[in-house]
């Protein structure tokens, strides 16, 4: 298993307002806008991203971090074997990701995902 990227998601009541602030302050570009979440990035390689969300999608809470992996099934199996608290089941989401949420030892919610195109 290799980590593809780690994205920090910030809980904010007004993603549009906060996205405008960060875009202007740091020169970030809007690369995704679902209304409830706006992702900003510096370039197409997505080396730097900031997601601003009022919810976690599909009614889930906003996770503390998102970790994209190249083999989600393997990672889910590992989390289960470790006895991790699976807070959101393995799910294919309508916006093109497959994911699950687990809690770290401190109770922080982690969104662990793979993009549908990466699994095909």
Buried (B, 14 or more C-beta within 10 A) or exposed (E): EEEBEEBEBEBBEEBEEBBBEBBEEEEBEEBEEBEEBBBBBBEEEBEEBBBBBBBBBEEBBBBBBBBBBEBBEEBBEEBEEEEBEBBBEBBEEEEEBBBBBBBEEEEEBBBBBBBEEBEE
